[in-house]
Amino acid sequence: LNKNKSYQSLMKLVEKAKVLGVRTNADNPKDAMQAAYFGAEGIGLFRTEHMFYGEGSEKPLFLLRKMIMSDTLKERKSALDELFKFVKKDIKATLEVMDGKPVTIRLLDPPLHEFVPHDKEKLMALSKELGVSMSILNRRILALHENNPMLGHRGVRLGISYPEITEMQVRAILEAAGELIKNGKHAMPEIMVPVTMGKHELRHQKEIVDRVYSETLKKLKLKKIAYLYGTMIEIPRAALKADSMAEVADFFSFGTNDLTQMSFGFSRDDIGGFLPKYLDLKLLPDDPFVTIDQSGVGELIKIGVERGRSTKPKLKVGICGEHGGDAESVKFCHRLGMNYVSCSPYRVPIARLAAAQAAIEDKKAL
């Protein structure tokens, strides 16, 4: 595509016109390179938990399970120490590929029960590793069960229950960036705390970040590691409390998938049974998971941006939900004065074009 002359000419025009930045959602160096090839200006969402799926994930997944099933701080710390090198390696490789472009790294988000093994052989290996009987292990698994995991023990709540989980990830991020800097390379990590609903959670986690930051500088004998600390706004309360959250955050990234789920009370996994009927009867103009519902969810985003910037005028704001690759949603983000949208690698050209069209429509309206 990049060798296509027509595409190149179009993208030159796009770059001249657009104001809004376009980043990508990428979980590994390969996706990051693909997106950079399409013109992405950074990574708006790097999910650490993706290293626990797919090829090469067996060992880190086993260690994560060991950490989840641990019953004491000592057991948990020992599993986290082993996991640390995998997380750091993954983050370092992606920061290196992006070469100084911003990389927003979301701290561990999904509910823990998602990672629990159901296979008898794997459970036995885990019970042996932890030195506990199968009946104790099964009891621990039962204790993790949640009726509504989407609203359960995930995101920042994990970091508050187990500060050592936040600490391990932050250390991995800052050491990865610091080591690249020491080797004369560039790194710009942005630490993003997910599922927050108020400034007190952000303050609690920031204390861990500050402590690990000074320890990392000392360890690597560096004067400074550039990084930003921010949050994902995906709970309606967070959008409403954005003015106080901006006291602690350097940036906001709206997680529009979850913000849509929680605003509508729709589960994205279960809408197949009724949403087609809603669209047929024109009870909703569009699928709100495809294009931002501007009059409802969009209003919350607008409030979040305005209140956040009333506290911190230069607050960096973006979105990282699936909507980042939808043209109408991109134009909406431009009108709100966001800094960037983030979308999957193959949607980067569409988002860039929509950003340029939005800027041109803006000029026509003047």
Secondary structure, 3 states (H helix, E strand, C coil): CCCCHHHHHHHHHHHHHCCCEEEEECCCHHHHHHHHHCCCCCEEEEEHHHHHCCCCCHHHHHHHHHHHHCCCHHHHHHHHHHHHHHHHHHHHHHHHHHCCCEEEEECCCCCHHHHCCCCHHHHHHHHHHHCCCHHHHHHHHHHHCCCCHHHCCCCHHHHHHCHHHHHHHHHHHHHHHHHHHHCCCCCEEEEEECCCCCHHHHHHHHHHHHHHHHHHHHHHCCCCCCCEEEEEECCHHHHHCHHHHCCCCCEEEECHHHHHHHHHCCCCCCHHHCHHHHHHCCCCCCCCCCCCCCCCHHHHHHHHHHHHHHHCCCCEEEECCHHHHCHHHHHHHHHCCCCEEEECHHHHHHHHHHHHHHHHHHHHHC
